[in-house]
Structure formats: structure tokens, C-alpha cells
Amino acid sequence: MQTTFSPAQLADPRTAEAARILRACVHCGFCTATCPTYVLLGDELDSPRGRIYLIKEMLEQQRPASADVVKHIDRCLSCLACMTTCPSGVNYMHLVDHARAHIEQTYRRPWSDRIIRTLIAHTLPYRARFRLALAFASLAKRIFAPVLPQAEAGAPTSHERGGGVLRRIGTMLRLAPRRVPRPAPHERPAVHPAQGPRRGRVVLMLGCANEVLAPEVNSAALRLLTRNGIEVVVAEQEGCCGALVHHMGREGHALAQARRNIDAWAREAEREPIDAILVTASGCGTTIKDYGFMLRTDRKYAARAAWVSGLAQDISEYLATLDIPPAKSPQPLAVAYHAACSLQHGQRVVREPKQLLTRAGFAVREIPEGHLCCGSAGTYNMLQPEIAARLRDRKVANIARVAPDVIATGNVGCAVQIAQGTRIPVVHTVELLDWSDGGPVPAALEHLALRASSSQGFTLANT
């Protein structure tokens, strides 16, 4: 793609990078076939190629974002399926992130957007605030959710209906759990020693919303790692990775959160070297692996950010290197593995989770259209609830086609989103791996029992 940025514009490292990305695009359109919003809406401007044209024009002309540009950029899930498909290696992720920061700086959103986005940015990334908000939400959900307007898969989108703050609040209430989990003991900074000879030493990132919504995921990771000879460090003053606000264009907020994490993990490495920084929420993992790029112009943090990005691994990546013995208690359940977009497209981790589940004794079933997003996408299901509902329903229908006993995924946001549309239990991959290695039954499966059958082996039955 030909660009016309001036030398003065290209003196800005961010603009220079945007120009480099734009020039890599050859207009082939392969990305349209795998873009969820284009598949649903059929609008060229809701495809990666269409958005690239909008971004190019906006940045070249150095003009504030228009309402039409914002509409189409906001509809992007950042699922990054386009990057998996692109034969030219266009780094759409960095381009759309730059566009979002430009929008945040130059566009004044409608009041309803500002309220919701401010509420999300100052609540979800902070565990204590998020727990308090969920406590209120669990009460409000019983009182107000039935009467508040609800996002429906066939409804016009938020932009077409002028924002709809009550409808978005209704959607958020329905996403909130009925019971807020208590803080887990592992949330306190500590070193969890390996059982038996130590084979490695890692930092486990707890994160923010995932730790509040599903603390059992990190509990399972801790048990599985220490049981297999890995010393696990939970660092002090670690928090949100920055992804939630980063994808909302709040660049300064995101970089501040990234720097805090880098400082926390660097202190642990100074005490004793670490082999990896492990992440159980794949959306966080994609962002942490990008810290080196995000802070590339920060003289103080650039080198350490690159160091963190080099050490960051999804939990499944690291577990695949440990050569964990075959399942101690094989559970021949049919598992539909939902590959979170941030894992399969953002991090290109595809084989490891399925291989680990198969080795653990589960029958892994591929989900049709597995490359398409479920509609969670961080805060997307709150900011674009109608499109998210359509994608969720499509995902759930595809899962139903393989008739699984349980759904596994590597991202808590996906688990919450999919669970809204199905009665099939949804668990994190690491919970199943911990269970097969001698850990407890995952909480979502506690209402199920395994019973022996002389002719059919094991079958699932309600207790």
C-alpha cells in the first residue's frame, strides 16, 4: 500500500511504525474471510482491509477521528485472525492499537460511552474495586437485570441506537456471577516451593479480573506446577497487565500498569533467577509478550520490557516442556477445546493445549469455525453487546455440533462469555490438567459424577 506521510510525520516513531505496517498491506483481501465482524455484517469497512484504509486516511491527514471511523474501529474485536491469515505479515495489532490511542486523544465520545468506558477502566483492572463492584452487581442483578433492556443477537448495534447505557449496564449485570468468589490464599505474595527435587523456578502472574472471577484457575496452576517440581513465585505489587485499558486506547494508563509489573518481576529475578513468567489468561499473555514493543522508546524500561516479553509464556506452553507423566486418573470425557483468539492468533499457541489434554486422557474434539471469536474479546461483550451476542450464539451452536461433555479454554473471558449461552460446563484447560494429575474435580464439574459401566467404561451422569 502506498503512503504519503511527510518527513515531519515520519519523525514520530509511532507514525513511522504505522507507515511501515500500512506499506506491507497488498490489498489481497484474504483477511476478510476470517474476520468475525465482516463475516457477520458483510461491510467492507468492518473488515481489516477496510479499517486499514480508514486508519491510513486518518493518520496521513493528521485529522481527529470521525464518528464513522470510531464506529468501525470500535467494532474490531482485536481477535487477530486477520494476522494469522495475512500472507504479507501485516501487523494489524500494532496498527489498530495506534488508531485507538489516536481516537482516545482526538474524539469526544457520547456521554453514555464515556460513562461505561470510565467505569470499566477504573474498576476491572483493580481486584479490590472489581470485587466490590461484583458484590453490588450480584445484588443488583437479582433486582434490576430482569427489567433492564438486554442486548440481543439480532438487535441494532450500540452506535445505531445511540449508545444505550442502560442496555449495556443490563448486559454487564447478566455477565456478573451470582456469587463473588472469596480471595484465594495464593493471592498473597509468596514463594510456593516445589514438591520433590526442584526442576525450575517461575513467576505466576495472577492478573486482575481473571483472579477475581475464577481464582480456582491459578490455584490449579499452582498445584500442578509445584506437584511437578516447579517453584512458583507470586510477586508483590503485581496487577493488571494493561490489556484492558490498552485496547480502549488509554495508552498512558496501560504503560503505567506494564511498568509496575516489570518492576515487580525484575525484583524477583534479582533475588534469584526465574525461568519464565507464566500467564493463565491468554489475553494478558498476548499483551505481556508485546511489552518490548509497547515500551521500545522508553529508555528506562525498553531493555527490561524486552526481557519480560522474552520470558512470558502461556501456562500451556510451559507445561508442554515439563514432560508431565500420563494421567494418574484418566477421565475419558469428550472435551471441546475452544482456542481463545489471544492464544491461537495473538500468541500462535495452537498445538500445546490439545496435546496436553489428550495426554491427560481426555478425548479432544475440534470445534467447527474454531478460528472465529466467541465475542468476549476483553471488554468487547460490554461495549459491543449485540455483535458479541451473535458471535457467542454462533460459537455455542458450533460447540453443540461436537456434543462434548465439557468445554475447555485458556482464557477466563471466553469461559464467561460461552457459559452465557450453554449449559455445558466450561473450565480452564489447566483445571482439567490438574484434575487428571491428582488434583480436585474442577468446580464447574462438581455437580457431575463419573460412574463405571461394564460395557461403556465411564459416562457422565447428574448426581
C-alpha positions as CSV (number, residue, x, y, z in Angstrom):
1,M,0.0,0.0,0.0
2,Q,1.4,3.4,-1.0
3,T,1.5,6.0,1.8
4,T,2.1,9.8,1.7
5,F,3.4,10.6,5.2
6,S,5.6,13.7,5.3
7,P,9.2,13.6,6.7
8,A,8.0,15.5,9.7
9,Q,5.3,12.9,10.4
10,L,7.7,10.1,10.0
11,A,10.0,11.6,12.6
12,D,7.4,10.3,15.2
13,P,8.4,6.7,15.9
14,R,4.7,5.7,16.2
15,T,3.8,7.2,12.9
16,A,6.8,5.7,11.2
17,E,5.8,2.3,12.5
18,A,2.2,2.8,11.3
19,A,3.6,3.7,7.9
20,R,5.7,0.6,7.7
21,I,2.7,-1.6,8.6
22,L,0.5,0.1,6.0
23,R,3.0,-0.3,3.3
24,A,3.1,-4.1,3.9
25,C,-0.6,-4.4,3.0
26,V,-1.2,-5.6,-0.6
27,H,-5.0,-5.3,-0.6
28,C,-5.4,-9.1,-1.2
29,G,-8.5,-9.4,1.0
30,F,-7.6,-12.8,2.5
31,C,-8.3,-11.2,5.9
32,T,-12.0,-10.7,5.1
33,A,-12.7,-14.4,5.1
34,T,-11.6,-14.8,8.7
35,C,-12.7,-11.5,10.2
36,P,-15.7,-12.1,12.5
37,T,-17.3,-8.7,12.0
38,Y,-17.1,-8.9,8.2
39,V,-18.5,-12.5,8.3
40,L,-21.4,-11.2,10.3
41,L,-22.0,-7.8,8.9
42,G,-20.7,-8.0,5.3
43,D,-19.4,-4.4,5.4
44,E,-16.0,-3.8,3.8
45,L,-15.4,-1.1,6.5
46,D,-15.9,-3.8,9.1
47,S,-13.1,-5.9,7.7
48,P,-9.4,-5.5,8.5
49,R,-8.7,-4.2,4.9
50,G,-11.5,-1.6,5.3
51,R,-10.3,-0.5,8.7
52,I,-6.7,-0.2,7.4
53,Y,-7.9,2.3,4.7
54,L,-9.8,4.3,7.4
55,I,-6.7,4.4,9.6
56,K,-4.4,5.3,6.7
57,E,-6.5,8.3,5.7
58,M,-7.0,9.5,9.3
59,L,-3.3,9.3,10.2
60,E,-1.9,10.7,6.9
61,Q,-4.2,13.7,7.1
62,Q,-3.5,14.2,10.8
63,R,-7.1,14.8,11.5
64,P,-9.2,14.0,14.5
65,A,-11.1,10.7,14.4
66,S,-14.6,11.0,13.0
67,A,-17.7,9.3,14.3
68,D,-17.8,6.9,11.3
69,V,-14.1,5.9,11.8
70,V,-14.7,5.3,15.5
71,K,-17.8,3.1,14.8
72,H,-15.8,0.7,12.6
73,I,-12.7,0.7,14.8
74,D,-14.8,0.1,17.9
75,R,-16.4,-2.9,16.2
76,C,-13.0,-4.6,15.8
77,L,-12.5,-7.4,18.3
78,S,-8.7,-7.4,18.1
79,C,-9.1,-11.2,17.6
80,L,-6.1,-11.0,15.2
81,A,-7.5,-13.8,13.0
82,C,-6.5,-11.5,10.1
83,M,-2.8,-11.7,11.2
84,T,-3.0,-15.5,11.1
85,T,-4.4,-15.3,7.6
86,C,-2.4,-12.5,6.1
87,P,0.3,-13.7,3.6
88,S,2.1,-10.3,3.8
89,G,2.7,-10.3,7.5
90,V,0.8,-7.1,8.2
91,N,1.0,-6.3,11.9
92,Y,-2.6,-5.2,12.2
93,M,-2.5,-5.4,16.0
94,H,0.0,-2.6,16.4
95,L,-1.8,-0.5,13.7
96,V,-5.2,-0.8,15.3
97,D,-3.7,-0.1,18.8
98,H,-2.2,3.1,17.4
99,A,-5.5,4.1,15.9
100,R,-7.3,3.5,19.2
101,A,-4.8,5.8,21.0
102,H,-5.4,8.4,18.3
103,I,-9.2,8.1,18.8
104,E,-8.8,8.5,22.6
105,Q,-6.8,11.7,22.1
106,T,-8.9,13.3,19.4
107,Y,-12.5,12.2,19.6
108,R,-15.1,13.1,22.2
109,R,-17.4,10.1,22.7
110,P,-21.1,10.3,23.5
111,W,-21.8,10.6,27.3
112,S,-23.0,7.0,27.6
113,D,-19.8,5.7,26.0
114,R,-17.7,7.9,28.4
115,I,-19.6,6.6,31.5
116,I,-19.2,2.9,30.6
117,R,-15.6,3.2,29.5
118,T,-14.6,5.1,32.6
119,L,-16.4,2.7,34.8
120,I,-14.6,-0.3,33.1
121,A,-11.2,1.3,33.1
122,H,-11.3,2.2,36.8
123,T,-12.9,-1.0,38.1
124,L,-12.0,-4.2,36.2
125,P,-8.1,-3.8,36.3
126,Y,-8.2,-3.5,40.2
127,R,-9.0,-6.6,42.2
128,A,-10.4,-4.9,45.3
129,R,-12.6,-2.5,43.3
130,F,-13.7,-5.2,40.9
131,R,-14.7,-7.5,43.8
132,L,-16.7,-4.6,45.4
133,A,-18.4,-3.9,42.1
134,L,-19.3,-7.5,41.6
135,A,-20.7,-7.7,45.1
136,F,-23.1,-4.8,44.2
137,A,-23.7,-6.3,40.8
138,S,-24.7,-9.7,42.3
139,L,-27.4,-7.9,44.4
140,A,-28.5,-5.6,41.6
141,K,-28.7,-8.5,39.1
142,R,-31.5,-10.1,41.1
143,I,-33.4,-6.9,41.3
144,F,-32.8,-5.0,38.1
145,A,-31.5,-7.4,35.5
146,P,-35.0,-8.7,34.6
147,V,-36.3,-5.2,33.9
148,L,-33.2,-3.7,32.2
149,P,-33.0,-3.8,28.4
150,Q,-30.9,-6.7,27.2
151,A,-28.6,-6.9,24.2
152,E,-29.9,-9.4,21.7
153,A,-28.1,-11.1,18.8
154,G,-30.5,-9.6,16.2
155,A,-30.7,-6.1,17.6
156,P,-29.1,-3.0,16.0
157,T,-25.7,-2.2,17.3
158,S,-24.9,0.3,20.0
159,H,-23.9,3.0,17.5
160,E,-27.1,2.6,15.6
161,R,-29.1,3.0,18.7
162,G,-27.2,5.9,20.2
163,G,-25.3,4.2,23.0
164,G,-27.9,2.6,25.2
165,V,-26.2,3.0,28.6
166,L,-29.0,1.1,30.4
167,R,-28.8,-1.7,27.9
168,R,-25.1,-2.0,28.4
169,I,-25.5,-2.0,32.2
170,G,-28.0,-4.7,31.8
171,T,-25.6,-6.8,29.8
172,M,-22.8,-6.2,32.4
173,L,-25.2,-7.3,35.2
174,R,-26.0,-10.5,33.3
175,L,-22.3,-11.3,32.9
176,A,-21.6,-10.9,36.6
177,P,-21.5,-14.1,38.7
178,R,-24.3,-14.7,41.2
179,R,-21.7,-15.3,43.8
180,V,-18.4,-13.5,44.1
181,P,-15.5,-15.9,44.9
182,R,-13.5,-15.1,48.0
183,P,-9.9,-14.1,47.6
184,A,-7.7,-17.2,47.4
185,P,-4.8,-17.7,49.8
186,H,-2.4,-17.7,46.9
187,E,-3.2,-14.0,46.2
188,R,-0.7,-13.0,48.9
189,P,2.9,-12.6,47.7
190,A,4.8,-15.8,48.5
191,V,7.2,-18.4,47.2
192,H,5.5,-21.8,46.7
193,P,8.1,-24.5,47.0
194,A,8.4,-27.4,44.6
195,Q,7.5,-30.8,45.7
196,G,10.5,-33.1,45.4
197,P,13.6,-32.0,43.5
198,R,13.3,-28.5,42.1
199,R,13.2,-28.6,38.2
200,G,12.5,-24.9,37.7
201,R,11.5,-21.5,39.1
202,V,8.8,-19.4,37.6
203,V,6.7,-16.3,38.3
204,L,2.9,-16.9,38.1
205,M,1.0,-13.8,37.1
206,L,-2.3,-13.6,38.9
207,G,-3.7,-10.7,37.0
208,C,-6.8,-8.8,37.8
209,A,-10.3,-9.7,36.5
210,N,-9.4,-13.4,35.9
211,E,-8.2,-13.8,39.5
212,V,-11.4,-12.2,40.9
213,L,-13.8,-14.2,38.6
214,A,-12.0,-17.5,38.7
215,P,-9.3,-17.8,41.4
216,E,-9.5,-21.6,41.0
217,V,-7.6,-21.3,37.7
218,N,-4.4,-20.0,39.3
219,S,-4.9,-22.4,42.2
220,A,-4.9,-25.3,39.8
221,A,-1.8,-23.9,38.0
222,L,0.0,-23.6,41.4
223,R,-0.9,-27.2,42.4
224,L,0.1,-28.6,39.0
225,L,3.4,-26.8,38.8
226,T,4.6,-27.4,42.4
227,R,3.5,-31.1,42.1
228,N,5.8,-31.4,39.1
229,G,8.9,-29.9,40.7
230,I,8.4,-26.2,39.9
231,E,8.9,-23.5,42.4
232,V,6.3,-20.8,41.9
233,V,6.7,-17.1,42.9
234,V,3.7,-14.8,43.3
235,A,5.2,-11.4,43.1
236,E,4.3,-8.4,45.3
237,Q,2.5,-5.3,43.8
238,E,1.7,-7.1,40.5
239,G,-1.7,-6.3,39.0
240,C,-3.4,-5.8,35.6
241,C,-1.2,-6.4,32.6
242,G,-2.6,-3.3,30.9
243,A,-4.5,-5.1,28.2
244,L,-8.0,-3.9,29.3
245,V,-7.2,-0.2,29.0
246,H,-4.7,-0.6,26.2
247,H,-7.4,-1.9,23.9
248,M,-9.6,1.1,24.9
249,G,-6.8,3.5,23.6
250,R,-5.7,4.6,27.1
251,E,-2.1,4.3,26.3
252,G,-0.6,6.1,29.3
253,H,-2.7,4.1,31.7
254,A,-1.7,0.8,30.1
255,L,2.0,1.7,30.0
256,A,1.9,2.6,33.7
257,Q,0.5,-0.8,34.5
258,A,3.1,-2.5,32.4
259,R,5.9,-0.7,34.1
260,R,4.6,-1.7,37.5
261,N,4.6,-5.4,36.6
262,I,8.1,-5.1,35.0
263,D,9.4,-3.6,38.3
264,A,7.7,-6.4,40.4
265,W,9.1,-9.2,38.3
266,A,12.6,-7.7,38.0
267,R,12.8,-7.6,41.8
268,E,12.0,-11.3,42.0
269,A,14.6,-12.1,39.4
270,E,17.2,-10.1,41.3
271,R,16.6,-12.3,44.4
272,E,17.0,-15.4,42.3
273,P,16.8,-16.0,38.5
274,I,13.5,-17.1,37.1
275,D,12.9,-19.4,34.1
276,A,9.6,-18.0,32.9
277,I,6.7,-15.6,33.6
278,L,3.6,-17.7,33.3
279,V,0.1,-16.4,32.5
280,T,-3.2,-18.3,32.7
281,A,-5.3,-15.7,31.0
282,S,-4.2,-15.7,27.3
283,G,-5.4,-12.2,26.7
284,C,-2.9,-11.0,29.3
285,G,-0.2,-13.2,27.8
286,T,-0.6,-11.5,24.3
287,T,-0.1,-8.1,25.9
288,I,2.8,-9.1,28.1
289,K,4.6,-10.7,25.2
290,D,4.2,-7.2,23.5
291,Y,5.7,-5.2,26.3
292,G,9.0,-5.0,24.4
293,F,7.3,-3.2,21.6
294,M,5.0,-1.1,23.7
295,L,8.0,0.3,25.7
296,R,10.5,0.3,22.9
297,T,11.0,4.1,23.1
298,D,11.3,4.2,26.9
299,R,15.0,4.5,27.7
300,K,14.5,3.4,31.2
301,Y,12.2,0.4,30.6
302,A,13.0,-0.8,27.0
303,A,15.6,-3.4,27.9
304,R,13.6,-4.8,30.8
305,A,10.4,-4.8,28.9
306,A,12.1,-6.9,26.1
307,W,13.4,-9.2,28.9
308,V,9.9,-9.7,30.2
309,S,8.4,-10.3,26.8
310,G,11.1,-13.0,26.2
311,L,10.3,-14.8,29.5
312,A,6.5,-14.6,29.2
313,Q,4.7,-17.9,28.3
314,D,1.2,-19.2,28.4
315,I,0.8,-21.8,31.1
316,S,0.2,-24.5,28.4
317,E,3.5,-23.6,26.6
318,Y,5.4,-24.1,29.8
319,L,3.6,-27.3,30.8
320,A,4.3,-28.8,27.4
321,T,8.1,-28.6,28.2
322,L,7.8,-30.4,31.5
323,D,7.1,-33.9,30.2
324,I,4.3,-34.5,32.8
325,P,3.6,-38.2,33.3
326,P,0.4,-39.6,31.7
327,A,-2.8,-39.1,33.7
328,K,-2.8,-40.7,37.1
329,S,-6.6,-40.9,36.9
330,P,-7.7,-40.8,33.3
331,Q,-11.1,-39.2,32.7
332,P,-12.4,-40.2,29.3
333,L,-14.5,-37.2,28.8
334,A,-15.2,-35.5,25.5
335,V,-13.6,-32.1,25.6
336,A,-14.5,-29.4,23.1
337,Y,-11.3,-27.2,23.1
338,H,-12.1,-23.6,22.4
339,A,-8.9,-21.9,21.2
340,A,-9.0,-18.3,22.6
341,C,-8.2,-15.8,19.9
342,S,-5.4,-14.3,22.0
343,L,-3.8,-17.7,22.2
344,Q,-4.2,-19.1,18.7
345,H,-3.9,-15.8,16.8
346,G,-2.1,-13.5,19.2
347,Q,0.5,-15.9,20.5
348,R,0.3,-18.7,17.9
349,V,0.0,-21.3,20.6
350,V,-2.2,-23.9,18.9
351,R,-0.9,-27.5,19.5
352,E,0.2,-27.5,23.1
353,P,-3.2,-27.2,24.9
354,K,-4.7,-30.0,22.8
355,Q,-1.7,-32.2,23.1
356,L,-1.7,-31.8,26.9
357,L,-5.4,-32.6,27.2
358,T,-5.0,-35.7,25.0
359,R,-2.1,-36.9,27.1
360,A,-4.1,-36.3,30.2
361,G,-6.7,-38.8,29.0
362,F,-9.4,-36.6,27.5
363,A,-10.9,-37.0,24.1
364,V,-10.4,-33.6,22.4
365,R,-12.9,-32.6,19.8
366,E,-12.3,-29.8,17.3
367,I,-14.9,-27.1,17.2
368,P,-16.1,-26.1,13.7
369,E,-15.1,-22.5,12.8
370,G,-12.6,-22.6,15.6
371,H,-10.8,-19.6,14.2
372,L,-13.8,-17.3,14.8
373,C,-14.0,-15.3,18.1
374,C,-16.6,-16.1,20.7
375,G,-17.4,-12.4,21.2
376,S,-15.7,-11.9,24.6
377,A,-12.6,-10.0,23.4
378,G,-11.7,-8.4,26.8
379,T,-14.3,-5.7,27.3
380,Y,-16.0,-6.1,23.8
381,N,-19.0,-8.0,25.1
382,M,-19.8,-5.0,27.3
383,L,-19.0,-2.3,24.8
384,Q,-20.5,-4.0,21.7
385,P,-23.0,-6.4,23.3
386,E,-25.2,-7.1,20.2
387,I,-22.3,-8.3,17.9
388,A,-20.8,-10.2,20.9
389,A,-24.2,-12.0,21.4
390,R,-24.3,-13.0,17.8
391,L,-20.7,-14.4,17.9
392,R,-21.5,-16.2,21.2
393,D,-24.6,-17.8,19.8
394,R,-22.6,-18.9,16.7
395,K,-19.8,-20.3,18.8
396,V,-22.2,-22.2,21.1
397,A,-24.0,-23.7,18.1
398,N,-20.7,-24.9,16.7
399,I,-19.8,-26.4,20.1
400,A,-23.1,-28.2,20.3
401,R,-22.3,-29.9,17.0
402,V,-19.5,-31.9,18.5
403,A,-21.6,-32.9,21.6
404,P,-18.9,-32.5,24.3
405,D,-19.1,-33.3,28.0
406,V,-17.1,-30.2,28.9
407,I,-15.7,-27.2,27.2
408,A,-12.1,-26.2,27.9
409,T,-10.4,-22.8,27.1
410,G,-7.3,-20.9,28.1
411,N,-9.0,-17.6,28.8
412,V,-11.4,-16.7,31.6
413,G,-13.2,-14.1,29.4
414,C,-14.0,-16.7,26.9
415,A,-15.3,-19.0,29.6
416,V,-17.6,-16.4,31.0
417,Q,-18.9,-15.4,27.5
418,I,-19.5,-19.0,26.3
419,A,-21.2,-20.0,29.6
420,Q,-23.8,-17.4,29.0
421,G,-25.1,-19.4,26.1
422,T,-24.8,-23.1,27.1
423,R,-25.4,-25.4,30.0
424,I,-22.3,-27.5,29.1
425,P,-19.7,-26.9,31.8
426,V,-16.9,-24.5,30.8
427,V,-13.5,-24.8,32.5
428,H,-9.9,-23.6,32.1
429,T,-7.6,-26.1,30.4
430,V,-5.3,-26.1,33.4
431,E,-8.1,-27.2,35.7
432,L,-8.6,-30.3,33.7
433,L,-4.9,-31.0,33.6
434,D,-4.6,-30.5,37.4
435,W,-7.6,-32.9,37.9
436,S,-6.0,-35.6,35.7
437,D,-2.8,-35.2,37.6
438,G,-4.4,-35.9,41.0
439,G,-5.9,-32.5,41.8
440,P,-9.5,-31.9,42.8
441,V,-12.5,-32.0,40.5
442,P,-13.0,-28.6,38.8
443,A,-15.7,-26.6,40.5
444,A,-17.8,-26.4,37.3
445,L,-17.9,-30.3,37.2
446,E,-18.7,-30.8,40.9
447,H,-22.4,-31.4,40.0
448,L,-21.4,-34.3,37.8
449,A,-20.2,-37.7,38.7
450,L,-18.3,-40.4,37.0
451,R,-19.7,-43.9,37.2
452,A,-18.3,-47.1,36.0
453,S,-20.1,-49.1,33.3
454,S,-19.1,-52.6,32.5
455,S,-19.9,-52.1,28.8
456,Q,-19.2,-48.4,28.2
457,G,-16.4,-47.6,30.6
458,F,-17.2,-44.2,32.1
459,T,-20.2,-42.0,31.4
460,L,-21.3,-38.6,32.8
461,A,-24.4,-38.6,34.9
462,N,-26.0,-35.9,37.1
463,T,-25.8,-36.6,40.8
